[in-house]
């Protein structure tokens, strides 16, 4: 039997069920913070149970549940993990939405709601694939696991790394249903180095400034200007990364509305927050700047703090600099890896269009899989401009295509008996 064609056809014939599953997931409020996943976890457990699939539940934090479900036979060399997260970013000002953010409403070719693109529609495709494989009793020549995590949007401490560090599941490859272009899965990410710059001053009465006192805020203003020079730090891209960077730059210039391709071989720098002073009439004795830098291949996050300290010192700015938040180096899974090849070929077959992997200028849970030597890539349905924005939505055609790609890739990678 041609299981590959059968699965693709079955998903097409039951696409209304897939879209209904998307809507159901979107109707549950899983904003993080606070990250309460009790309702959606219970729903997923019951949905999989209806197909005879059991689920392991691992509570990593209060009301945060990691779910692991598996089908097929356990084989160390052939174990594919399908991964998705249930949490979403807060909706913000609800008055700025054109429709209820937890409606899961389907209209004009889109599914609407907070998390539609990031990433409940992709998650629905993974869950749907697991159910269909079990329903059709496909004799997989390996193990297929679904990993549903509750925490990604606030850093992911209680999600993927929590699970992998405890070896609750460990596979030979993984697919994360994070949003992507429909023809271009993400096979690598830049690194990150978030840090805090703490500057001290000398307090005094505000009515005497600038005659007396030494304002930490004024020093911080100069520091902010100096920190912009991080963009100009010299970066030596490794030879083995030059081709994929060139490919990704071409993709950005051809497919994106704005040419942001220079971020791939530069260190980006964002002044995220500035907090200083105690009162309007008191000369500020302390100011703290929080900075987000994203690191291209060739730059380690371990070398960033010394570089930043030297940059400030050379400018005559005394400051304490220490890392906070996200810390990682650039990482990728080569296009020649079996899981990447299988997924790209599946996209081509389903869409009848060309496809290839590209790099991402941000970070994701993929880095944790690679830290555990698990080849991984990201692919999911998305209306990219609406991610984390008001009126988030996902295109229906991409939702259906992604589900077919997940199923077809699983069959190609694992094979059947």
C-alpha positions as CSV (number, residue, x, y, z in Angstrom):
1,X,0.0,0.0,0.0
2,X,1.2,3.5,-0.8
3,X,0.9,4.9,2.7
4,X,2.4,8.3,1.7
5,X,-0.3,9.1,-0.8
6,X,-3.0,7.6,1.4
7,X,-2.1,9.9,4.4
8,X,-2.0,13.0,2.2
9,X,-5.4,12.1,0.6
10,X,-6.9,11.4,4.0
11,X,-5.8,14.7,5.4
12,X,-7.3,16.5,2.4
13,X,-10.6,14.6,2.8
14,X,-10.8,15.4,6.5
15,X,-9.4,19.0,6.4
16,X,-12.6,20.3,8.1
17,X,-11.7,18.2,11.1
18,X,-8.2,19.7,11.2
19,X,-9.6,23.2,11.0
20,X,-12.0,22.5,13.8
21,X,-9.1,21.3,15.9
22,X,-7.3,24.5,15.2
23,X,-10.3,26.5,16.3
24,X,-10.7,24.5,19.5
25,X,-7.1,25.1,20.5
26,X,-7.4,28.8,19.8
27,X,-10.5,29.2,21.9
28,X,-8.5,28.4,25.1
29,X,-6.7,31.2,26.8
30,X,-3.1,30.1,27.3
31,X,-1.4,33.6,27.7
32,X,2.1,33.3,29.1
33,X,2.4,34.9,31.6
34,X,0.7,33.4,33.6
35,X,1.1,30.2,31.5
36,X,-1.9,28.2,32.8
37,X,-2.1,25.1,30.4
38,X,-4.5,23.0,32.4
39,X,-7.5,23.3,30.1
40,X,-5.6,22.9,26.8
41,X,-3.5,20.0,28.2
42,X,-6.7,18.2,29.3
43,X,-8.2,18.7,25.8
44,X,-5.2,17.3,24.0
45,X,-5.0,14.3,26.3
46,X,-8.7,13.5,25.7
47,X,-8.3,14.1,21.9
48,X,-5.4,11.7,21.6
49,X,-7.1,9.2,23.9
50,X,-10.0,9.0,21.5
51,X,-7.6,7.4,19.0
52,X,-6.2,5.1,21.7
53,X,-3.0,7.1,22.2
54,X,-1.8,7.4,25.8
55,X,-0.1,10.5,27.1
56,X,2.6,11.0,29.8
57,X,2.1,14.1,31.8
58,X,5.0,16.0,33.4
59,X,4.3,19.1,35.5
60,X,7.4,21.4,35.3
61,X,5.9,24.4,37.1
62,X,2.5,25.3,38.6
63,X,-0.2,24.6,36.0
64,X,2.4,24.0,33.3
65,X,2.3,20.5,31.8
66,X,4.6,18.8,29.3
67,X,2.8,16.1,27.4
68,X,4.6,13.1,25.7
69,X,2.7,10.7,23.4
70,X,4.2,8.0,21.2
71,X,3.2,5.5,18.6
72,X,5.3,2.9,16.7
73,X,8.1,0.8,18.0
74,X,11.0,2.2,19.9
75,X,14.2,2.3,17.9
76,X,17.1,4.4,19.1
77,X,18.3,5.2,15.5
78,X,14.8,6.1,14.2
79,X,12.8,8.2,16.6
80,X,11.1,11.3,15.3
81,X,9.8,14.0,17.7
82,X,7.1,16.3,16.7
83,X,7.2,19.3,19.0
84,X,4.9,22.3,19.6
85,X,4.1,24.7,22.5
86,X,0.7,25.6,23.9
87,X,1.5,29.0,25.4
88,X,0.9,32.3,23.5
89,X,1.9,35.9,24.1
90,X,-0.6,38.2,25.8
91,X,-3.3,39.7,23.6
92,X,-2.5,43.3,24.7
93,X,-5.2,46.0,24.3
94,X,-8.3,43.9,23.4
95,X,-10.0,47.0,21.9
96,X,-7.4,47.0,19.1
97,X,-8.6,43.5,17.9
98,X,-11.1,43.3,15.0
99,X,-12.4,40.1,16.4
100,X,-12.3,38.3,19.8
101,X,-8.6,37.1,20.2
102,X,-9.8,33.7,21.5
103,X,-12.5,33.1,18.9
104,X,-10.7,30.7,16.5
105,X,-13.0,32.3,13.9
106,X,-12.6,31.1,10.3
107,X,-13.3,33.6,7.6
108,X,-11.9,34.7,4.2
109,X,-9.3,31.9,4.0
110,X,-7.8,32.5,7.5
111,X,-8.1,31.2,11.0
112,X,-8.1,34.1,13.5
113,X,-6.9,34.3,17.1
114,X,-4.0,34.8,19.4
115,X,-1.6,32.0,18.7
116,X,-3.0,31.1,15.2
117,X,0.5,31.5,13.6
118,X,2.5,31.1,16.8
119,X,1.8,28.3,16.9
120,X,-1.5,26.6,17.6
121,X,-2.4,25.8,14.0
122,X,1.0,24.2,13.6
123,X,0.5,22.3,16.9
124,X,-3.0,21.2,15.6
125,X,-1.3,19.7,12.5
126,X,1.1,17.7,14.7
127,X,-1.7,16.4,16.9
128,X,-3.9,15.6,13.9
129,X,-1.0,13.7,12.3
130,X,-0.6,11.5,15.4
131,X,-4.3,10.7,15.5
132,X,-4.5,9.9,11.8
133,X,-1.5,7.6,11.9
134,X,-3.1,5.7,14.8
135,X,-6.5,5.6,13.1
136,X,-5.0,4.2,9.9
137,X,-2.9,1.8,11.8
138,X,0.2,2.6,9.8
139,X,3.1,0.1,10.6
140,X,5.8,2.6,11.3
141,X,9.4,1.3,11.1
142,X,10.4,3.4,14.1
143,X,8.9,5.6,16.8
144,X,7.0,8.8,16.4
145,X,6.5,11.0,19.5
146,X,4.5,14.1,20.1
147,X,6.0,16.5,22.6
148,X,3.7,19.3,23.7
149,X,5.4,21.9,25.9
150,X,3.7,24.7,28.0
151,X,6.5,27.3,28.0
152,X,8.2,28.9,25.1
153,X,7.1,32.5,24.9
154,X,8.8,33.6,28.1
155,X,12.1,31.8,27.5
156,X,11.0,28.2,27.6
157,X,12.6,27.2,30.9
158,X,9.8,24.9,31.8
159,X,9.4,23.4,28.4
160,X,11.8,21.8,25.9
161,X,15.0,22.1,27.9
162,X,13.2,20.9,31.1
163,X,12.1,17.8,29.2
164,X,15.4,17.1,27.4
165,X,17.6,17.7,30.3
166,X,15.7,15.0,32.2
167,X,15.8,12.7,29.2
168,X,12.0,12.2,29.4
169,X,12.2,11.8,25.6
170,X,15.2,11.6,23.3
171,X,15.0,11.2,19.5
172,X,17.1,10.9,16.5
173,X,15.4,13.9,14.8
174,X,12.8,16.5,15.5
175,X,10.4,18.9,13.8
176,X,9.1,22.0,15.6
177,X,5.8,23.5,14.3
178,X,7.0,27.1,14.7
179,X,5.8,29.6,12.0
180,X,7.8,29.7,8.8
181,X,7.4,30.4,5.1
182,X,5.4,27.6,3.4
183,X,8.3,26.8,1.1
184,X,11.2,27.5,3.3
185,X,11.6,25.7,6.7
186,X,14.0,27.2,9.2
187,X,17.2,25.1,9.6
188,X,19.3,27.4,11.8
189,X,19.2,30.4,14.1
190,X,21.4,33.2,15.2
191,X,22.7,33.1,18.8
192,X,21.8,35.6,21.5
193,X,23.4,37.5,24.3
194,X,21.2,39.6,26.5
195,X,23.0,41.7,29.0
196,X,22.5,44.5,31.5
197,X,24.6,47.7,31.8
198,X,24.6,49.2,35.3
199,X,25.8,52.7,35.7
200,X,26.3,54.6,39.0
201,X,26.2,58.4,39.6
202,X,26.3,60.8,42.5
203,X,22.9,62.0,43.8
204,X,22.1,65.5,44.7
205,X,19.2,68.0,44.7
206,X,17.7,68.4,41.3
207,X,17.6,72.2,41.5
208,X,21.4,72.3,41.5
209,X,22.0,70.1,38.4
210,X,24.3,70.2,36.5
211,X,26.4,72.3,38.8
212,X,26.6,69.5,41.4
213,X,26.0,65.8,41.3
214,X,26.8,63.3,38.6
215,X,23.7,61.9,36.8
216,X,23.7,58.2,36.1
217,X,21.0,58.9,33.5
218,X,23.2,61.3,31.5
219,X,26.0,58.7,31.6
220,X,23.5,56.1,30.3
221,X,22.5,58.3,27.4
222,X,26.1,58.3,26.3
223,X,26.3,54.6,26.8
224,X,23.3,54.0,24.7
225,X,24.9,55.9,21.8
226,X,28.1,53.9,22.2
227,X,26.4,50.5,22.4
228,X,25.0,51.1,18.9
229,X,28.6,50.5,17.7
230,X,28.1,46.8,18.4
231,X,26.6,46.6,14.9
232,X,30.0,47.4,13.5
233,X,31.9,44.7,15.4
234,X,34.0,42.7,13.0
235,X,32.4,39.3,12.3
236,X,34.3,36.4,10.6
237,X,31.7,34.0,9.1
238,X,32.9,30.4,9.0
239,X,33.5,29.1,5.5
240,X,31.0,26.3,5.9
241,X,28.2,28.8,6.7
242,X,28.8,31.3,3.8
243,X,26.7,29.4,1.3
244,X,23.6,29.0,3.5
245,X,23.9,32.7,4.5
246,X,24.0,33.7,0.9
247,X,21.0,31.5,0.1
248,X,19.0,33.1,3.1
249,X,20.0,36.6,2.1
250,X,18.6,35.9,-1.4
251,X,15.4,34.5,0.1
252,X,14.9,37.6,2.2
253,X,15.5,40.0,-0.7
254,X,13.1,38.1,-2.9
255,X,10.3,37.1,-0.5
256,X,10.3,39.7,2.4
257,X,8.7,43.2,2.2
258,X,11.8,44.7,3.8
259,X,15.4,43.8,3.1
260,X,16.7,42.8,6.5
261,X,19.4,40.5,5.1
262,X,22.3,42.4,6.7
263,X,21.3,41.1,10.1
264,X,22.6,37.6,9.1
265,X,26.2,38.6,9.2
266,X,26.0,41.4,11.8
267,X,25.4,41.5,15.5
268,X,22.1,43.3,16.0
269,X,21.6,45.4,19.1
270,X,18.4,46.5,20.7
271,X,18.1,48.8,23.7
272,X,15.1,47.1,25.4
273,X,14.7,48.9,28.7
274,X,16.2,51.8,30.6
275,X,15.4,52.3,34.3
276,X,17.0,55.1,36.4
277,X,16.6,57.6,39.1
278,X,14.1,57.8,42.0
279,X,12.3,61.1,41.5
280,X,12.2,64.2,39.2
281,X,14.0,66.4,41.7
282,X,16.8,64.0,42.6
283,X,19.9,63.6,40.5
284,X,19.9,59.9,39.5
285,X,22.4,57.8,41.3
286,X,21.8,54.6,39.3
287,X,20.6,53.7,35.8
288,X,20.2,50.2,34.3
289,X,20.1,49.5,30.6
290,X,18.9,46.1,29.3
291,X,20.2,45.1,25.9
292,X,19.3,42.3,23.4
293,X,22.0,41.3,20.9
294,X,21.7,38.5,18.4
295,X,24.8,36.8,17.2
296,X,25.7,35.5,13.7
297,X,27.8,32.4,13.1
298,X,31.3,33.2,14.0
299,X,30.5,35.0,17.2
300,X,30.2,33.2,20.6
301,X,28.0,34.6,23.3
302,X,30.9,34.0,25.7
303,X,33.0,36.7,24.0
304,X,30.3,39.3,23.9
305,X,30.5,40.6,27.5
306,X,34.2,41.3,27.4
307,X,33.8,43.0,24.0
308,X,31.0,45.2,25.4
309,X,33.0,46.1,28.6
310,X,35.9,47.2,26.4
311,X,33.7,49.2,24.2
312,X,32.3,51.2,27.1
313,X,35.7,51.5,28.8
314,X,37.3,52.9,25.6
315,X,34.5,55.5,25.5
316,X,35.3,56.5,29.1
317,X,32.1,55.0,30.6
318,X,32.4,53.2,33.9
319,X,29.8,50.4,34.1
320,X,29.1,47.0,35.3
321,X,28.1,44.6,32.5
322,X,26.6,41.1,33.2
323,X,24.5,38.6,31.1
324,X,20.8,38.2,31.6
325,X,18.0,36.2,29.8
326,X,18.8,34.4,26.5
327,X,22.3,33.1,26.1
328,X,23.2,31.0,23.1
329,X,25.5,30.7,20.1
330,X,24.3,30.4,16.5
331,X,23.3,26.8,15.6
332,X,22.0,24.9,12.6
333,X,21.1,21.5,11.1
334,X,22.7,21.2,7.6
335,X,20.4,20.8,4.6
336,X,22.1,17.4,3.9
337,X,20.8,15.9,7.2
338,X,18.1,13.3,6.6
339,X,15.3,15.0,8.5
340,X,15.9,18.3,6.6
341,X,16.0,16.5,3.2
342,X,12.9,14.5,4.0
343,X,10.9,17.6,5.0
344,X,12.0,19.7,2.1
345,X,11.2,16.9,-0.4
346,X,7.7,16.6,1.3
347,X,7.1,20.3,0.8
348,X,7.9,20.0,-2.9
349,X,5.6,17.0,-3.3
350,X,2.7,18.5,-1.5
351,X,2.9,22.0,-2.9
352,X,4.3,21.2,-6.4
353,X,6.8,24.1,-5.9
354,X,10.4,24.5,-5.2
355,X,11.5,24.5,-1.5
356,X,14.7,24.9,0.5
357,X,15.8,25.6,4.0
358,X,16.9,29.0,5.3
359,X,18.3,30.5,8.5
360,X,16.4,32.5,11.0
361,X,17.5,35.8,12.5
362,X,16.0,35.1,16.0
363,X,16.2,32.2,18.4
364,X,13.9,29.3,19.3
365,X,13.6,26.0,21.1
366,X,15.6,24.4,18.3
367,X,18.8,25.3,20.0
368,X,17.9,23.0,22.9
369,X,17.4,20.0,20.6
370,X,20.8,20.7,19.0
371,X,22.4,21.0,22.4
372,X,21.3,17.4,22.9
373,X,22.6,16.3,19.5
374,X,19.1,16.0,17.9
375,X,18.9,17.3,14.3
376,X,15.9,19.6,14.1
377,X,14.2,22.2,11.9
378,X,11.1,24.4,12.1
379,X,8.1,24.4,9.8
380,X,4.6,25.7,10.4
381,X,1.7,27.7,8.9
382,X,1.8,31.5,9.5
383,X,0.7,34.9,8.4
384,X,4.1,36.1,9.4
385,X,3.4,39.9,9.8
386,X,0.6,39.1,12.4
387,X,2.8,37.0,14.8
388,X,2.6,38.6,18.3
389,X,0.6,41.4,16.7
390,X,-3.1,42.4,16.9
391,X,-5.4,40.4,14.7
392,X,-3.1,37.4,14.5
393,X,-4.2,34.8,11.9
394,X,-3.0,31.8,9.8
395,X,-3.8,31.0,6.2
396,X,-6.1,27.9,5.9
397,X,-4.2,26.6,2.8
398,X,-0.9,26.7,4.8
399,X,-2.5,24.9,7.8
400,X,-3.6,22.0,5.5
401,X,-0.2,22.0,3.6
402,X,1.7,21.9,6.9
403,X,-0.3,18.9,8.2
404,X,0.3,17.0,5.0
405,X,4.1,17.8,5.2
406,X,4.3,16.6,8.8
407,X,2.6,13.3,7.9
408,X,4.6,12.8,4.7
409,X,7.9,13.7,6.4
410,X,7.2,11.2,9.2
411,X,6.7,8.4,6.7
412,X,9.7,9.3,4.7
413,X,12.0,9.5,7.7
414,X,10.7,6.5,9.6
415,X,9.5,4.3,6.8
416,X,7.0,1.5,7.1
417,X,7.4,-2.2,7.7
